């Protein structure tokens, strides 16, 4: 289905309003008359009456009714606003009709609009490019270059007051924090919050999808804390056999159970004066959650087989990829333990929301892979070609940074020469298991079904996620949700949840 996309330019409007010269067409009508298009989508930052009049004029002259996408730009040369408007339209079209054959018209609008069309056509949204002029008519534009580009938001126009407030009075970053590769504001705020939490001794709960770097943040918090010279221990709560969790966490005395030939300190005692990182805290069985709550309250542990508790001074950092409020409602996680752990809370953003960070991470990870493998016999230092980089920039990365690293590592091993090619990355990504999709469309419409309740539940879920992922920044949350402004977000929050 051939689909033409174009900005509505002044030359097009002038042609439609030129009553003294009916032969004027303008770039858009010229293109529509020169070749067949099944659909036309116009992006316009003009008064609505002029745009509607043009669409009616175009339909009368060509028989093609354009779909109007109103856009509000502060300037017709503002590249970021033009990019966001174009990608929003393209994403909507791709969701609804993924098999479209796109054509981008470079001539209507400003040079900035044409440059964005060109970048998009050669990177994230492959498309054919055309231009039109009175002298040469309509012709295809061929760009004999491979391009790779990642969108980097312009943050010089409006300083994030929340970020500045968080960073005031912070000591210089430790090497642990500088190792967290990022440049997007969402991660800057998260790092600043983590850095501030590091100065205190309170428990911290780190939430985020698998592969977002929860242990990396935990180590950074420990490394920037007054406990940095003490022990940092990591415990994967989901990897310990259920029958051993009690003994592993709290320790045991000699003869406490079969096989306990000697007394042994548990992880809590071993991390005394330091930090204990409890990864996958949501996997702990309920009886163990009760004991953990007591340790946090009393600051003491009792070994299995012992009669007296031992005082400990250990900082707890917990992490989970589960939605703990949902786990609490389902009875799988104790609410009192959640509130005890969630004194300092960090919500790590997934990679797909870290605008401008992916290219940095690709380069940093590939450099690390090259450095680690450099001593191996016959290893060639790897670079990544443009096509492979574009493939990575367009991948959704459901496994986040961990999936990114593993994909690069596999590709670097399989690449036969010094260049990781598109084929190498495609082969590496092909073995990645797709994420399980949860559908809201399969609910049985039996007695008790409520469409309004379902809609409210979905709205509440995404509102909570957006507010958590932006650390309460309503402007950023509104953008993530596709809402027009933070005022609109405020109305949704008032309707679907308590502020």
C-alpha positions in Angstrom: 0.0 0.0 0.0 1.8 3.1 -1.3 1.6 5.8 1.3 2.9 9.4 0.8 3.9 11.5 3.8 4.6 15.2 3.6 4.6 18.4 5.5 2.1 20.9 4.2 4.2 23.8 2.9 3.5 27.4 2.0 4.0 26.7 -1.7 1.2 24.1 -1.5 -1.2 26.5 0.4 -0.4 29.3 -2.1 -1.2 27.1 -5.0 -4.6 26.2 -3.5 -5.4 29.8 -2.8 -4.1 31.2 -6.2 -7.4 31.8 -7.9 -5.8 33.9 -10.7 -3.6 31.0 -11.8 -5.4 27.6 -11.8 -2.4 25.8 -13.3 -0.4 26.1 -10.0 -0.1 22.7 -8.3 2.5 22.9 -5.6 4.8 20.0 -4.7 2.2 17.7 -3.1 -0.4 17.9 -5.9 2.4 17.5 -8.4 3.5 14.2 -6.7 -0.1 12.9 -6.4 -0.7 13.6 -10.1 2.6 12.0 -11.2 2.2 8.6 -9.5 -0.4 6.5 -7.8 -0.7 6.6 -4.0 -3.2 4.7 -1.9 -3.0 7.2 1.0 -1.7 10.6 1.8 -0.8 11.8 5.3 -0.2 15.5 5.8 1.6 17.0 8.8 0.6 20.6 9.2 1.4 23.5 11.5 -1.0 25.9 9.9 -4.3 27.3 11.0 -7.0 24.6 10.8 -9.3 26.4 8.3 -6.4 26.8 5.8 -5.4 23.2 6.1 -8.9 21.9 5.7 -9.4 24.1 2.7 -6.2 22.8 1.1 -7.3 19.1 1.8 -10.6 19.8 0.1 -8.9 21.5 -2.9 -6.5 18.6 -3.2 -9.3 16.1 -3.2 -11.2 18.0 -5.9 -8.1 18.1 -8.1 -6.7 14.6 -7.5 -9.5 12.5 -6.0 -7.2 11.6 -3.0 -8.4 12.6 0.4 -5.5 13.4 2.7 -5.4 12.4 6.4 -4.5 15.5 8.4 -2.1 15.3 11.4 -2.1 18.7 13.2 1.3 19.6 14.7 2.2 22.5 16.9 5.8 23.7 16.3 7.5 26.6 18.1 9.6 27.0 14.9 9.4 25.4 11.5 13.2 24.8 11.8 13.2 23.1 15.2 14.6 19.7 14.4 13.6 18.0 17.7 10.0 19.0 17.4 9.9 18.1 13.7 11.4 14.7 14.6 9.0 14.0 17.4 6.0 14.9 15.3 7.1 12.8 12.3 8.0 9.7 14.4 4.7 9.9 16.3 2.8 9.7 13.0 5.0 7.0 11.6 4.7 4.9 14.8 1.0 5.1 14.8 0.8 4.1 11.1 3.2 1.2 11.7 1.1 -0.1 14.6 -2.1 0.0 12.7 -0.8 -1.0 9.2 2.7 -2.6 9.5 3.0 -3.4 5.7 2.9 0.1 4.4 5.2 1.1 1.5 6.2 4.6 2.6 7.3 7.5 0.4 8.6 10.7 2.0 8.2 14.0 0.1 11.3 16.2 0.6 10.1 19.4 -1.2 7.2 20.7 0.9 8.0 22.5 4.1 11.4 23.7 5.4 14.9 22.3 4.8 14.8 21.1 8.4 11.7 19.1 7.7 13.4 17.6 4.6 16.5 16.7 6.6 14.4 14.8 9.1 12.6 12.9 6.4 16.0 11.9 4.9 17.4 10.7 8.3 14.3 8.7 9.1 14.2 7.1 5.6 17.8 5.9 5.9 17.6 4.7 9.5 14.5 3.8 11.6 11.8 4.0 8.9 13.0 2.8 5.5 11.2 4.7 2.8 11.5 5.9 -0.7 12.3 9.7 -1.1 10.9 12.0 -3.8 11.2 15.7 -4.6 9.3 17.9 -7.1 10.0 21.1 -8.9 8.4 23.0 -11.7 11.5 22.6 -13.9 12.2 18.9 -13.4 8.8 17.6 -12.2 8.7 14.7 -9.7 11.7 12.5 -9.3 13.1 9.9 -6.9 15.9 11.0 -4.7 18.7 8.4 -4.2 21.1 9.0 -1.4 24.3 6.9 -2.0 25.3 6.8 1.7 24.6 4.5 4.6 23.5 6.5 7.6 23.3 5.7 11.3 21.7 8.2 13.7 20.2 8.1 17.1 17.9 10.8 18.4 19.4 12.8 21.2 17.0 15.2 22.9 18.0 18.8 23.2 18.2 19.6 26.9 19.8 23.1 26.6 16.4 24.8 26.2 14.8 24.1 29.6 16.8 23.0 32.6 15.2 20.2 34.6 14.6 21.8 37.9 14.1 18.4 39.6 17.5 17.2 38.4 19.3 20.4 39.4 17.7 20.2 42.9 18.7 16.6 43.3 22.3 17.3 42.3 22.8 20.3 44.5 25.3 19.6 47.3 26.3 16.2 46.0 30.0 15.2 46.4 31.9 14.3 43.2 30.8 11.1 41.6 32.7 8.0 42.5 34.1 5.7 39.8 31.2 3.3 40.5 28.7 6.0 39.3 30.8 7.2 36.4 30.7 3.5 35.2 27.0 3.9 34.6 27.0 4.9 30.9 24.2 7.4 30.2 23.4 10.9 29.0 19.5 11.0 28.9 17.8 13.1 31.6 15.8 10.1 32.9 19.0 8.3 33.8 20.6 11.5 35.1 17.8 11.9 37.6 18.0 8.2 38.6 21.8 8.4 39.1 21.4 11.6 41.1 18.8 10.0 43.3 21.0 7.0 43.8 24.0 9.2 44.6 22.0 11.0 47.2 20.7 7.8 48.8 24.3 6.6 49.0 25.0 9.2 51.6 22.5 7.7 54.0 22.1 4.3 55.7 18.5 3.7 54.8 17.3 0.5 53.0 16.9 0.9 49.3 14.5 -0.9 46.9 15.6 -0.9 43.3 12.9 -1.8 40.8 13.2 -2.4 37.1 12.9 -4.9 34.3 15.5 -7.7 33.9 18.8 -6.4 32.5 18.3 -2.7 33.5 21.4 -2.7 35.8 20.0 -3.2 39.3 23.2 -4.8 40.7 25.3 -2.1 39.0 23.3 0.6 40.9 23.5 -1.4 44.1 27.3 -1.6 43.8 27.5 2.1 43.0 25.4 3.1 46.0 27.7 0.9 48.2 30.8 2.4 46.6 29.7 6.0 47.2 28.6 5.3 50.8 30.4 5.5 54.1 30.5 1.7 54.1 32.5 1.6 50.8 35.5 0.0 52.5 33.4 -2.7 54.0 31.9 -5.9 52.6 29.5 -5.9 49.7 27.6 -9.3 49.4 25.2 -10.3 46.7 22.5 -12.9 47.3 20.1 -14.0 44.5 17.0 -14.9 46.5 15.6 -16.9 43.6 18.7 -19.1 43.2 19.0 -20.6 46.7 17.1 -23.9 47.2 14.1 -23.3 49.4 15.3 -25.7 52.1 18.6 -23.8 52.4 17.5 -20.2 52.3 17.0 -19.9 56.1 20.5 -21.3 56.8 22.2 -19.3 54.1 20.7 -16.0 55.1 20.7 -16.3 58.9 23.4 -18.9 59.5 23.3 -22.0 61.8 25.0 -23.6 64.8 26.9 -26.8 64.8 24.4 -29.8 64.9 21.4 -27.6 64.1 20.3 -30.0 61.4 21.7 -33.0 59.6 24.9 -32.1 57.8 25.6 -29.0 60.0 29.0 -30.3 61.1 30.3 -26.8 62.0 28.8 -23.5 62.9 28.4 -21.1 60.0 27.6 -17.4 59.7 24.9 -16.4 57.3 24.9 -13.7 54.8 23.6 -11.1 57.2 26.5 -11.7 59.6 29.0 -11.9 56.9 28.0 -8.5 55.6 28.1 -6.8 59.0 29.2 -3.2 58.8 28.8 -3.4 55.0 26.0 -3.8 52.4 23.9 -6.9 51.7 22.3 -6.8 48.2 19.2 -9.1 48.1 18.5 -9.5 44.4 15.1 -10.9 43.3 13.6 -10.1 46.7 10.2 -10.9 45.3 11.2 -14.6 45.1 11.5 -15.0 48.9 8.9 -17.3 50.5 6.4 -15.7 52.9 7.9 -17.4 56.0 11.3 -16.0 55.1 9.8 -12.5 54.6 8.6 -12.6 58.2 12.2 -13.3 59.4 13.7 -10.7 57.1 11.2 -8.1 58.5 12.3 -8.9 62.0 16.0 -8.5 61.1 15.2 -5.1 59.6 13.2 -4.0 62.7 15.5 -5.4 65.4 18.8 -5.3 63.6 19.7 -8.7 64.9 19.7 -12.3 63.6 19.3 -15.6 65.3 21.1 -18.5 63.8 19.3 -21.8 63.3 19.8 -23.8 66.5 20.8 -20.8 68.5 18.9 -19.3 71.5 20.4 -15.9 71.5 20.3 -13.3 68.7 23.4 -11.5 67.4 23.4 -7.8 66.8 24.3 -6.7 63.2 24.8 -3.4 61.4 24.2 -4.1 57.8 22.6 -2.0 55.0 20.0 -3.7 52.9 19.6 -3.0 49.2 16.9 -5.1 47.6 16.0 -5.4 43.9 13.2 -7.0 41.9 11.8 -7.1 38.4 8.3 -7.9 39.9 5.6 -5.3 40.5 5.5 -5.6 44.3 2.2 -3.7 44.8 0.6 -6.3 42.6 2.4 -9.1 44.5 1.0 -7.6 47.7 -2.5 -7.6 46.4 -2.1 -11.2 45.4 -0.9 -12.2 48.8 2.6 -13.1 47.6 4.5 -10.3 49.3 4.1 -8.8 52.7 3.0 -5.1 52.7 4.9 -4.4 56.0 8.1 -5.7 54.5 7.6 -3.6 51.4 7.3 -0.5 53.4 10.3 -1.4 55.5 12.4 -1.9 52.4 11.0 1.0 50.3 12.5 3.8 52.3 14.7 4.8 49.3 13.2 3.7 46.0 14.8 3.7 42.6 12.9 2.9 39.4 15.4 2.0 36.7 14.1 2.9 33.2 14.2 0.3 30.4 16.6 0.8 27.6 13.8 1.7 25.1 13.0 4.8 27.2 16.6 6.0 27.4 16.7 8.4 24.5 20.2 9.0 23.2 21.9 6.3 25.4 21.8 3.3 23.1 24.7 4.4 20.9 26.8 5.3 23.9 26.2 1.8 25.4 27.0 0.0 22.1 30.4 1.8 21.9 31.2 1.3 25.6 30.3 -2.4 25.6 32.1 -3.1 22.3 35.2 -1.4 23.7 35.0 -3.5 26.9 34.6 -6.7 24.8 37.6 -5.8 22.7 39.7 -5.1 25.8 38.7 -8.3 27.4 39.3 -10.4 24.3 42.4 -8.6 23.2 44.8 -11.1 24.7 43.2 -14.1 23.0 45.2 -15.6 20.1 44.2 -14.4 16.6 41.5 -12.0 18.0 40.9 -9.0 15.8 39.7 -5.7 17.3 36.1 -5.3 16.2 34.2 -2.4 14.9 30.6 -2.3 13.9 29.3 -1.2 10.5 26.5 1.3 9.8 23.9 -1.3 8.9 24.6 -3.4 12.0 24.4 -0.3 14.2 21.1 0.7 12.6 19.7 -2.8 13.3 20.7 -2.4 16.9 19.2 1.1 17.2 15.9 -0.2 15.9 15.7 -3.3 18.1 13.3 -3.0 21.1 15.7 -4.7 23.6 13.2 -6.5 25.8 16.2 -7.8 27.8 17.6 -4.3 28.1 21.4 -3.7 28.7 22.1 -7.4 29.4 20.5 -8.5 26.1 22.5 -5.7 24.3 25.8 -6.9 25.8 25.1 -10.6 25.0 24.1 -9.8 21.4 27.3 -7.8 20.9 29.4 -10.5 22.5 27.9 -13.2 20.3 28.3 -11.1 17.2 31.9 -10.3 18.0 32.7 -14.0 18.4 31.0 -14.9 15.1 32.3 -12.0 13.0 35.0 -13.5 10.7 36.9 -10.3 10.2 37.4 -7.0 12.0 33.9 -5.8 11.3 30.6 -6.8 12.9 28.2 -6.8 10.0 24.4 -6.5 9.7 24.3 -10.3 9.1 26.3 -10.9 12.3 23.9 -8.8 14.4 20.8 -10.3 12.7 22.0 -13.8 13.5 22.8 -12.8 17.1 19.4 -11.3 17.6 17.5 -14.2 15.9 18.3 -16.5 18.8 16.9 -14.2 21.4 13.5 -15.4 22.8 10.7 -12.9 22.3 9.1 -11.5 25.4 5.9 -13.1 26.6 2.9 -10.8 25.7 0.2 -10.2 28.2 -3.1 -9.5 26.5 -6.0 -7.6 28.0 -8.2 -8.7 25.1 -8.9 -12.2 26.3 -10.9 -11.5 29.5 -14.1 -13.7 29.6 -17.2 -11.5 29.4 -19.1 -13.4 32.1 -21.0 -12.2 35.0 -19.0 -9.6 36.9 -17.1 -8.3 33.9 -16.8 -4.6 33.8 -15.4 -2.8 30.8 -15.1 0.5 32.8 -13.1 -1.3 35.5 -10.8 -2.9 32.9 -10.2 0.5 31.3 -9.5 2.1 34.7 -7.1 -0.7 35.6 -5.1 -0.3 32.4 -5.0 3.5 32.8 -4.0 3.3 36.4 -1.2 0.8 35.6 0.4 3.0 32.9 -0.1 6.2 34.9 1.7 4.6 37.9 4.5 3.3 35.7 5.0 6.6 33.9 5.1 8.5 37.2 7.6 6.0 38.7 9.8 5.9 35.7 10.1 9.7 35.5 10.4 10.1 39.3 7.3 12.1 39.5 8.1 14.5 36.6 4.7 15.2 35.2 5.9 16.8 32.0 8.1 13.8 31.2 5.4 11.4 32.2 2.8 13.1 29.9 5.3 12.8 27.0 5.8 9.1 27.7 2.0 8.5 27.8 1.4 10.5 24.6 -0.7 13.1 26.4 -0.7 16.7 25.3 0.5 18.4 28.5 1.1 17.9 32.2 -2.3 19.5 32.8 -3.9 16.7 30.8 -1.9 14.2 32.8 -3.2 15.8 36.0 -6.7 15.3 34.9 -6.0 11.6 34.2 -4.4 11.2 37.6 -7.3 12.8 39.3 -9.7 10.5 37.5 -7.9 7.2 37.8 -5.7 7.4 41.0 -5.1 9.4 44.1 -2.5 12.1 43.7 
